[in-house]
Amino acid sequence: MASLRSTYLYLYNSILCSGWCYILYQATVTWLSGWSPAATWEVVEIPLKIFQTAALLEVAHSLLGVVRAPLLTSVMQVASRLWLLWGIVDAAPAAALTRYERGLSIGTFSLPVGFHTMLMAWGLSEVIRYSFFSVKEWRTPYYWLTWLRFTGFLILYPVGVASEMAMVRLAYPAINDQRIFCFDMPNRVNFGLDYPFCCIVLTCLYLPGFPFLFSHMLRQRAKILGPSSQKQQ
């Protein structure tokens, strides 16, 4: 049974790693070639939807005890990605993929954020993560891969979140004006949904959500790469 579980997890992580490698490759090539976000979306839309939506299985893995990942963090990470993909970019691509927003600044360096930076942050995170978990099913992960797994997030998480917020900011006017996903009262089922308001609420949840997930990864990093773990080795 343990062998079947390991084989399944190895295949799952390897397949998703391959998919994200393709997405990351396309994101890198199109960005360096000066493609617009809309043109890049046409290339990566289908694989991005397939491989990001497949992450729903990770919630099932945690819920069923297939892996030891905390359910809450799994739900938060997967839900936020799926909302950005299906509820923001796919819902209003004409608005979300128009330009970059002024983003992260460190001294004189400034990184405009938008669709390409979001893809790069997501892609690098997932290639590292799925590679780590894939290797972990058949041997102790290489130190350099372990280091990347528990260090890369220090840069990739902030870039990813800043890019996601830029996407929401770009898409929100169109979502609000066009009343996307809204169910206005009165109607046959007597149910109302104001999706633009939901977007505001979900965006506000990033305020406690990002520090919570970032702190979780910091604790994991200290546990895996800290002095106490090196002494045990």
CORBELNOR-V921315 format. One record per residue. N is the residue number from 1. RES is the residue in three letters. PHI is phi in whole degrees, -180 to 180 (none if undefined). PSI is psi in whole degrees, -180 to 180 (none if undefined). Layout:
<<N/RES/PHI/PSI> <N/RES/PHI/PSI>>
//
This chain:
<<1/MET/none/-42> <2/ALA/-64/-37> <3/SER/-66/-40> <4/LEU/-65/-42> <5/ARG/-61/-46> <6/SER/-64/-40> <7/THR/-64/-44> <8/TYR/-61/-49> <9/LEU/-66/-36> <10/TYR/-63/-46> <11/LEU/-67/-43> <12/TYR/-59/-53> <13/ASN/-66/-36> <14/SER/-68/-42> <15/ILE/-65/-46> <16/LEU/-69/-33> <17/CYS/-63/-43> <18/SER/-63/-43> <19/GLY/-62/-43> <20/TRP/-72/-29> <21/CYS/-61/-42> <22/TYR/-64/-46> <23/ILE/-62/-44> <24/LEU/-64/-40> <25/TYR/-61/-48> <26/GLN/-65/-39> <27/ALA/-64/-42> <28/THR/-67/-48> <29/VAL/-63/-46> <30/THR/-69/-36> <31/TRP/-66/-49> <32/LEU/-67/-26> <33/SER/-85/-2> <34/GLY/81/20> <35/TRP/-68/151> <36/SER/-74/157> <37/PRO/-56/-38> <38/ALA/-65/-40> <39/ALA/-67/-39> <40/THR/-65/-39> <41/TRP/-59/-38> <42/GLU/-62/-32> <43/VAL/-80/-42> <44/VAL/-101/-5> <45/GLU/-53/-54> <46/ILE/-66/-53> <47/PRO/-62/-36> <48/LEU/-64/-43> <49/LYS/-65/-40> <50/ILE/-66/-53> <51/PHE/-78/-29> <52/GLN/-75/-39> <53/THR/-68/-29> <54/ALA/-62/-18> <55/ALA/-66/-13> <56/LEU/-57/-29> <57/LEU/-62/-26> <58/GLU/-68/-33> <59/VAL/-66/-42> <60/ALA/-64/-40> <61/HIS/-59/-45> <62/SER/-69/-42> <63/LEU/-65/-38> <64/LEU/-89/-3> <65/GLY/81/15> <66/VAL/-66/-37> <67/VAL/-127/166> <68/ARG/-96/14> <69/ALA/-66/138> <70/PRO/-60/134> <71/LEU/-62/-42> <72/LEU/-61/-48> <73/THR/-67/-36> <74/SER/-63/-46> <75/VAL/-63/-45> <76/MET/-62/-45> <77/GLN/-67/-46> <78/VAL/-69/-43> <79/ALA/-63/-42> <80/SER/-65/-40> <81/ARG/-65/-45> <82/LEU/-66/-36> <83/TRP/-63/-46> <84/LEU/-62/-41> <85/LEU/-71/-56> <86/TRP/-88/-35> <87/GLY/-92/-13> <88/ILE/-120/-66> <89/VAL/-66/-52> <90/ASP/-70/-28> <91/ALA/-73/-36> <92/ALA/-141/64> <93/PRO/-63/-35> <94/ALA/-63/-32> <95/ALA/-90/-43> <96/ALA/-69/-25> <97/LEU/-108/26> <98/THR/-85/-40> <99/ARG/-159/-176> <100/TYR/-103/157> <101/GLU/-108/154> <102/ARG/-65/125> <103/GLY/-121/-123> <104/LEU/-75/137> <105/SER/-131/131> <106/ILE/-131/105> <107/GLY/64/-124> <108/THR/-88/-6> <109/PHE/-88/133> <110/SER/-134/133> <111/LEU/-113/106> <112/PRO/-63/136> <113/VAL/-116/150> <114/GLY/180/-149> <115/PHE/-63/-44> <116/HIS/-64/-45> <117/THR/-67/-33> <118/MET/-65/-45> <119/LEU/-62/-41> <120/MET/-65/-44> <121/ALA/-65/-46> <122/TRP/-63/-48> <123/GLY/-62/-48> <124/LEU/-63/-42> <125/SER/-59/-45> <126/GLU/-76/-37> <127/VAL/-62/-44> <128/ILE/-65/-47> <129/ARG/-66/-49> <130/TYR/-70/-32> <131/SER/-63/-45> <132/PHE/-59/-49> <133/PHE/-71/-30> <134/SER/-67/-49> <135/VAL/-63/-36> <136/LYS/-62/-22> <137/GLU/-77/-15> <138/TRP/-129/-7> <139/ARG/-167/171> <140/THR/-68/127> <141/PRO/-58/145> <142/TYR/-58/147> <143/TYR/-60/-42> <144/TRP/-63/-34> <145/LEU/-73/-40> <146/THR/-62/-42> <147/TRP/-62/-44> <148/LEU/-63/-41> <149/ARG/-60/-40> <150/PHE/-108/17> <151/THR/-130/-35> <152/GLY/-57/-32> <153/PHE/-63/-24> <154/LEU/-58/-31> <155/ILE/-103/-43> <156/LEU/-69/-37> <157/TYR/-63/-52> <158/PRO/-61/-40> <159/VAL/-64/-43> <160/GLY/-63/-46> <161/VAL/-66/-43> <162/ALA/-61/-39> <163/SER/-68/-41> <164/GLU/-63/-42> <165/MET/-66/-34> <166/ALA/-65/-40> <167/MET/-64/-41> <168/VAL/-64/-44> <169/ARG/-61/-41> <170/LEU/-70/-40> <171/ALA/-83/-26> <172/TYR/-58/-46> <173/PRO/-55/-42> <174/ALA/-68/-41> <175/ILE/-62/-40> <176/ASN/-73/-46> <177/ASP/-67/-40> <178/GLN/-89/-3> <179/ARG/55/46> <180/ILE/-64/136> <181/PHE/61/18> <182/CYS/-93/144> <183/PHE/-122/104> <184/ASP/-88/144> <185/MET/-86/153> <186/PRO/-81/157> <187/ASN/-151/176> <188/ARG/-62/-38> <189/VAL/-91/-1> <190/ASN/56/45> <191/PHE/-134/132> <192/GLY/-120/145> <193/LEU/-142/122> <194/ASP/-104/92> <195/TYR/-64/-40> <196/PRO/-56/-39> <197/PHE/-66/-38> <198/CYS/-61/-38> <199/CYS/-63/-40> <200/ILE/-64/-44> <201/VAL/-63/-46> <202/LEU/-64/-37> <203/THR/-65/-41> <204/CYS/-64/-29> <205/LEU/-67/-17> <206/TYR/-66/-27> <207/LEU/-61/-48> <208/PRO/-86/-26> <209/GLY/-69/-45> <210/PHE/-64/-49> <211/PRO/-60/-35> <212/PHE/-64/-49> <213/LEU/-70/-38> <214/PHE/-66/-42> <215/SER/-65/-37> <216/HIS/-61/-44> <217/MET/-69/-34> <218/LEU/-64/-40> <219/ARG/-65/-40> <220/GLN/-64/-39> <221/ARG/-65/-44> <222/ALA/-63/-36> <223/LYS/-69/-41> <224/ILE/-87/-40> <225/LEU/-109/-3> <226/GLY/-70/170> <227/PRO/-57/-37> <228/SER/-65/-38> <229/SER/-69/-35> <230/GLN/-69/-34> <231/LYS/-67/-38> <232/GLN/-66/-33> <233/GLN/-73/none>>
//
